[in-house]
Amino acid sequence: MGQGRIKRLKSAERLQSEPLKFAELEVCELCDRPIPLALRDAHHLIPKSRGGMVKVFLHRACHKQVHALFTETELARHYSSILALRAHPEMAKFIQWVHHKPSEFNPMTRRSRNKGHT
């Protein structure tokens, strides 16, 4: 654990010491924060396994939260747009919480107990 922790700290320190060019950064479709390249994930609004092709860029934390809350079937049937994702109460609560965090913030994510039970 020691070396991994050191590497992560060095990476975070490097991100803080290098000036970010906001014109080059994508903005997360869910939380509206700039996304550092190291934390940028492409999310298929309809999962690829369900034939989806449209992608949006999300913070890794937001992307992990989407997949912690919803199954691929739920995403394809009910949450295939940014508006639908934002409207879900648990997702809205997460977005409100993460919105004021620094762009480099990447918290641990737990799978919802209700995943697949909506």
MDAnalysis code that builds the backbone (N, CA, C; Angstrom):
import MDAnalysis as mda
import numpy as np

u = mda.Universe.empty(354, n_residues=118, atom_resindex=np.repeat(np.arange(118), 3), trajectory=True)
u.add_TopologyAttr("name", ["N", "CA", "C"] * 118)
u.add_TopologyAttr("resid", np.arange(1, 119))
u.add_TopologyAttr("resname", ["MET", "GLY", "GLN", "GLY", "ARG", "ILE", "LYS", "ARG", "LEU", "LYS", "SER", "ALA", "GLU", "ARG", "LEU", "GLN", "SER", "GLU", "PRO", "LEU", "LYS", "PHE", "ALA", "GLU", "LEU", "GLU", "VAL", "CYS", "GLU", "LEU", "CYS", "ASP", "ARG", "PRO", "ILE", "PRO", "LEU", "ALA", "LEU", "ARG", "ASP", "ALA", "HIS", "HIS", "LEU", "ILE", "PRO", "LYS", "SER", "ARG", "GLY", "GLY", "MET", "VAL", "LYS", "VAL", "PHE", "LEU", "HIS", "ARG", "ALA", "CYS", "HIS", "LYS", "GLN", "VAL", "HIS", "ALA", "LEU", "PHE", "THR", "GLU", "THR", "GLU", "LEU", "ALA", "ARG", "HIS", "TYR", "SER", "SER", "ILE", "LEU", "ALA", "LEU", "ARG", "ALA", "HIS", "PRO", "GLU", "MET", "ALA", "LYS", "PHE", "ILE", "GLN", "TRP", "VAL", "HIS", "HIS", "LYS", "PRO", "SER", "GLU", "PHE", "ASN", "PRO", "MET", "THR", "ARG", "ARG", "SER", "ARG", "ASN", "LYS", "GLY", "HIS", "THR"])
u.atoms.positions = np.array([
    [0.829, -1.202, 0.000],
    [0.000, 0.000, 0.000],
    [0.866, 1.257, 0.000],
    [2.022, 1.168, 0.601],
    [2.872, 2.348, 0.724],
    [3.255, 2.964, -0.600],
    [3.743, 2.156, -1.529],
    [4.187, 2.712, -2.800],
    [3.020, 3.265, -3.607],
    [1.892, 2.551, -3.635],
    [0.729, 3.030, -4.377],
    [0.263, 4.380, -3.852],
    [0.252, 4.515, -2.556],
    [-0.164, 5.774, -1.930],
    [0.794, 6.898, -2.319],
    [2.081, 6.606, -2.303],
    [3.070, 7.617, -2.666],
    [2.887, 8.035, -4.114],
    [2.685, 7.077, -4.993],
    [2.490, 7.394, -6.404],
    [1.264, 8.279, -6.597],
    [0.173, 7.940, -5.909],
    [-1.043, 8.746, -6.042],
    [-0.814, 10.165, -5.525],
    [-0.107, 10.302, -4.415],
    [0.161, 11.636, -3.881],
    [1.026, 12.438, -4.840],
    [2.048, 11.807, -5.416],
    [2.899, 12.508, -6.366],
    [2.085, 12.952, -7.569],
    [1.191, 12.093, -8.033],
    [0.339, 12.443, -9.172],
    [-0.561, 13.619, -8.821],
    [-1.165, 13.597, -7.630],
    [-2.033, 14.693, -7.203],
    [-1.238, 15.987, -7.049],
    [-0.025, 15.874, -6.487],
    [0.815, 17.064, -6.334],
    [1.165, 17.652, -7.703],
    [1.451, 16.780, -8.674],
    [1.781, 17.238, -10.023],
    [0.590, 17.970, -10.643],
    [-0.613, 17.422, -10.444],
    [-1.814, 18.076, -10.982],
    [-1.993, 19.463, -10.372],
    [-1.712, 19.587, -9.070],
    [-1.888, 20.871, -8.412],
    [-0.813, 21.867, -8.820],
    [0.395, 21.391, -9.110],
    [1.484, 22.301, -9.432],
    [1.429, 22.769, -10.885],
    [0.821, 21.976, -11.769],
    [0.725, 22.372, -13.171],
    [-0.527, 23.209, -13.378],
    [-0.403, 24.352, -14.038],
    [-1.598, 25.166, -14.271],
    [-2.540, 24.458, -15.229],
    [-3.815, 24.411, -14.870],
    [-4.816, 23.781, -15.723],
    [-5.303, 24.776, -16.755],
    [-5.382, 24.333, -17.973],
    [-5.917, 25.167, -19.047],
    [-7.378, 24.769, -19.230],
    [-8.285, 25.580, -18.696],
    [-9.691, 25.214, -18.697],
    [-10.271, 25.133, -20.103],
    [-9.668, 25.826, -21.068],
    [-10.163, 25.744, -22.439],
    [-9.949, 24.343, -22.999],
    [-8.946, 23.612, -22.487],
    [-8.642, 22.280, -22.969],
    [-9.428, 21.209, -22.232],
    [-10.057, 21.524, -21.119],
    [-10.737, 20.530, -20.308],
    [-12.195, 20.367, -20.728],
    [-12.649, 19.125, -20.692],
    [-14.066, 18.836, -20.864],
    [-14.768, 19.225, -19.565],
    [-16.058, 19.465, -19.648],
    [-16.858, 19.738, -18.462],
    [-17.796, 18.551, -18.263],
    [-17.878, 18.058, -17.046],
    [-18.732, 16.911, -16.738],
    [-20.183, 17.258, -17.016],
    [-20.848, 16.388, -17.751],
    [-22.245, 16.604, -18.112],
    [-23.162, 16.540, -16.889],
    [-22.733, 15.843, -15.837],
    [-23.580, 15.714, -14.653],
    [-23.324, 16.799, -13.611],
    [-22.067, 17.003, -13.248],
    [-21.782, 17.923, -12.133],
    [-21.292, 19.295, -12.581],
    [-21.072, 19.476, -13.877],
    [-20.642, 20.772, -14.444],
    [-19.279, 21.244, -13.949],
    [-18.423, 20.320, -13.494],
    [-17.065, 20.688, -13.094],
    [-16.106, 20.351, -14.230],
    [-15.012, 21.116, -14.382],
    [-13.989, 20.749, -15.369],
    [-13.405, 19.380, -15.011],
    [-13.104, 18.574, -16.020],
    [-12.588, 17.221, -15.788],
    [-11.103, 17.158, -16.161],
    [-10.226, 16.896, -15.183],
    [-8.826, 16.667, -15.521],
    [-8.722, 15.431, -16.423],
    [-7.794, 15.439, -17.355],
    [-7.653, 14.319, -18.296],
    [-7.535, 12.973, -17.585],
    [-6.840, 12.930, -16.469],
    [-6.635, 11.672, -15.746],
    [-7.930, 11.120, -15.155],
    [-8.957, 11.961, -15.020],
    [-10.223, 11.536, -14.399],
    [-11.396, 11.608, -15.370],
    [-11.119, 11.650, -16.663],
    [-12.176, 11.760, -17.668],
    [-12.590, 10.371, -18.152],
    [-13.880, 10.068, -18.026],
    [-14.439, 8.800, -18.498],
    [-15.504, 9.072, -19.543],
    [-15.538, 8.240, -20.571],
    [-16.605, 8.301, -21.565],
    [-17.736, 7.396, -21.080],
    [-18.942, 7.918, -21.055],
    [-20.111, 7.152, -20.626],
    [-21.070, 7.030, -21.795],
    [-21.475, 5.815, -22.116],
    [-22.488, 5.598, -23.145],
    [-23.854, 5.797, -22.493],
    [-24.638, 6.740, -23.010],
    [-25.948, 7.004, -22.427],
    [-26.825, 5.754, -22.452],
    [-26.804, 5.020, -23.546],
    [-27.382, 3.681, -23.601],
    [-26.174, 2.747, -23.652],
    [-26.083, 1.783, -22.752],
    [-24.895, 0.926, -22.715],
    [-24.593, 0.287, -24.071],
    [-23.299, 0.118, -24.350],
    [-22.882, -0.504, -25.612],
    [-23.508, -1.877, -25.770],
    [-23.671, -2.601, -24.675],
    [-24.256, -3.938, -24.737],
    [-25.723, -3.907, -25.170],
    [-26.321, -2.724, -25.107],
    [-27.720, -2.549, -25.523],
    [-27.809, -1.768, -26.834],
    [-26.675, -1.629, -27.522],
    [-26.656, -0.978, -28.831],
    [-26.383, 0.512, -28.807],
    [-26.036, 1.053, -27.656],
    [-25.792, 2.490, -27.536],
    [-24.507, 2.928, -28.205],
    [-24.551, 4.111, -28.792],
    [-23.369, 4.655, -29.458],
    [-23.032, 6.062, -28.974],
    [-23.998, 6.786, -28.432],
    [-23.793, 8.170, -28.002],
    [-23.038, 8.191, -26.675],
    [-21.917, 8.942, -26.655],
    [-21.090, 9.052, -25.455],
    [-21.080, 10.485, -24.949],
    [-20.948, 10.620, -23.659],
    [-20.705, 11.908, -23.017],
    [-19.516, 11.718, -22.091],
    [-18.832, 12.822, -21.765],
    [-17.702, 12.742, -20.845],
    [-18.153, 13.114, -19.445],
    [-17.766, 12.257, -18.494],
    [-18.107, 12.451, -17.091],
    [-16.845, 12.358, -16.249],
    [-16.897, 13.006, -15.084],
    [-15.867, 12.788, -14.074],
    [-15.889, 11.313, -13.719],
    [-14.757, 10.755, -13.413],
    [-14.708, 9.348, -13.014],
    [-15.626, 9.098, -11.809],
    [-15.663, 10.019, -10.858],
    [-16.526, 9.848, -9.680],
    [-17.997, 9.797, -10.084],
    [-18.411, 10.661, -10.996],
    [-19.806, 10.676, -11.451],
    [-20.125, 9.402, -12.227],
    [-19.188, 8.968, -13.066],
    [-19.383, 7.762, -13.860],
    [-19.513, 6.534, -12.953],
    [-18.642, 6.441, -11.948],
    [-18.719, 5.322, -11.009],
    [-20.049, 5.341, -10.263],
    [-20.524, 6.529, -9.911],
    [-21.782, 6.634, -9.181],
    [-22.955, 6.173, -10.042],
    [-22.950, 6.542, -11.315],
    [-24.017, 6.104, -12.238],
    [-24.082, 4.581, -12.254],
    [-22.925, 3.934, -12.421],
    [-22.914, 2.475, -12.518],
    [-23.091, 1.788, -11.170],
    [-22.871, 2.496, -10.082],
    [-23.149, 1.943, -8.755],
    [-24.644, 1.949, -8.468],
    [-25.365, 2.898, -9.057],
    [-26.795, 3.023, -8.793],
    [-27.677, 2.224, -9.753],
    [-27.246, 2.100, -11.010],
    [-28.141, 1.568, -12.039],
    [-27.550, 0.364, -12.762],
    [-28.425, -0.565, -13.127],
    [-28.030, -1.678, -13.982],
    [-28.018, -1.190, -15.428],
    [-27.439, -1.971, -16.308],
    [-27.439, -1.609, -17.729],
    [-28.855, -1.548, -18.279],
    [-29.713, -2.439, -17.823],
    [-31.110, -2.425, -18.270],
    [-31.803, -1.145, -17.820],
    [-31.585, -0.740, -16.577],
    [-32.189, 0.506, -16.084],
    [-31.672, 1.705, -16.866],
    [-30.373, 1.707, -17.151],
    [-29.811, 2.816, -17.926],
    [-30.448, 2.879, -19.306],
    [-30.583, 1.739, -19.966],
    [-31.150, 1.710, -21.317],
    [-32.631, 2.107, -21.326],
    [-33.390, 1.644, -20.341],
    [-34.849, 1.873, -20.340],
    [-35.264, 3.217, -19.750],
    [-34.614, 3.624, -18.666],
    [-35.119, 4.780, -17.921],
    [-34.153, 5.956, -17.787],
    [-32.857, 5.714, -17.909],
    [-31.870, 6.753, -17.611],
    [-30.887, 6.948, -18.769],
    [-31.419, 7.066, -19.971],
    [-30.569, 7.181, -21.162],
    [-30.332, 8.628, -21.577],
    [-30.548, 9.556, -20.652],
    [-30.241, 10.964, -20.917],
    [-29.673, 11.588, -19.647],
    [-28.958, 12.666, -19.837],
    [-28.398, 13.393, -18.692],
    [-29.525, 13.917, -17.804],
    [-30.587, 14.421, -18.406],
    [-31.717, 14.939, -17.619],
    [-32.337, 13.853, -16.753],
    [-32.502, 12.666, -17.301],
    [-33.086, 11.564, -16.533],
    [-32.164, 11.160, -15.385],
    [-30.858, 11.110, -15.641],
    [-29.911, 10.773, -14.576],
    [-29.954, 11.819, -13.468],
    [-29.942, 13.092, -13.856],
    [-29.967, 14.177, -12.858],
    [-31.252, 14.179, -12.036],
    [-32.344, 13.711, -12.621],
    [-33.645, 13.737, -11.947],
    [-33.789, 12.646, -10.888],
    [-32.995, 11.597, -10.968],
    [-33.088, 10.521, -9.985],
    [-32.643, 11.058, -8.621],
    [-33.429, 10.822, -7.565],
    [-33.124, 11.412, -6.243],
    [-31.733, 11.102, -5.708],
    [-31.286, 9.860, -5.807],
    [-29.959, 9.513, -5.279],
    [-28.847, 10.154, -6.107],
    [-29.041, 10.225, -7.411],
    [-28.039, 10.858, -8.273],
    [-28.013, 12.360, -8.005],
    [-29.186, 12.971, -7.852],
    [-29.261, 14.405, -7.572],
    [-28.558, 14.736, -6.250],
    [-28.734, 13.875, -5.257],
    [-28.084, 14.073, -3.962],
    [-26.555, 13.998, -4.121],
    [-26.076, 13.020, -4.901],
    [-24.643, 12.885, -5.154],
    [-24.110, 14.111, -5.882],
    [-24.810, 14.568, -6.919],
    [-24.358, 15.720, -7.704],
    [-24.270, 16.962, -6.826],
    [-25.261, 17.159, -5.984],
    [-25.257, 18.313, -5.077],
    [-24.052, 18.239, -4.135],
    [-23.720, 17.048, -3.678],
    [-22.587, 16.859, -2.768],
    [-21.258, 17.085, -3.474],
    [-21.094, 16.505, -4.680],
    [-19.799, 16.537, -5.357],
    [-19.553, 17.857, -6.100],
    [-20.600, 18.591, -6.372],
    [-20.498, 19.818, -7.177],
    [-19.483, 20.821, -6.612],
    [-19.361, 20.887, -5.302],
    [-18.478, 21.875, -4.672],
    [-17.092, 21.309, -4.334],
    [-16.829, 20.081, -4.741],
    [-15.520, 19.474, -4.496],
    [-14.544, 19.914, -5.590],
    [-13.244, 19.865, -5.313],
    [-12.251, 20.199, -6.343],
    [-12.347, 19.228, -7.522],
    [-11.937, 19.676, -8.693],
    [-12.007, 18.842, -9.899],
    [-11.207, 17.552, -9.765],
    [-10.142, 17.558, -8.966],
    [-9.295, 16.384, -8.801],
    [-9.861, 15.380, -7.801],
    [-10.951, 15.724, -7.134],
    [-11.562, 14.876, -6.112],
    [-12.125, 13.611, -6.757],
    [-11.745, 12.442, -6.213],
    [-12.199, 11.158, -6.748],
    [-12.488, 10.217, -5.578],
    [-13.702, 10.295, -5.007],
    [-14.017, 9.514, -3.808],
    [-14.249, 8.035, -4.111],
    [-14.217, 7.233, -3.065],
    [-14.586, 5.824, -3.184],
    [-16.091, 5.747, -3.453],
    [-16.520, 4.730, -4.171],
    [-17.931, 4.566, -4.498],
    [-18.389, 3.195, -4.039],
    [-19.570, 3.161, -3.413],
    [-20.159, 1.889, -2.995],
    [-21.355, 1.586, -3.880],
    [-21.535, 0.320, -4.177],
    [-22.692, -0.110, -4.961],
    [-23.949, 0.072, -4.103],
    [-24.993, 0.589, -4.711],
    [-26.246, 0.789, -4.001],
    [-26.892, -0.539, -3.663],
    [-27.479, -0.629, -2.491],
    [-28.218, -1.850, -2.104],
    [-29.465, -2.001, -2.969],
    [-29.941, -0.899, -3.502],
    [-31.173, -0.914, -4.302],
    [-30.920, -1.117, -5.783],
    [-29.682, -1.315, -6.182],
    [-29.369, -1.453, -7.602],
    [-30.165, -2.614, -8.178],
    [-30.932, -2.291, -9.217],
    [-31.735, -3.305, -9.874],
    [-33.097, -3.523, -9.242],
    [-33.441, -2.698, -8.258],
    [-34.715, -2.856, -7.563],
    [-35.581, -1.611, -7.640],
    [-35.616, -0.947, -8.805],
    [-36.421, 0.271, -8.919],
    [-37.798, -0.033, -9.445],
])
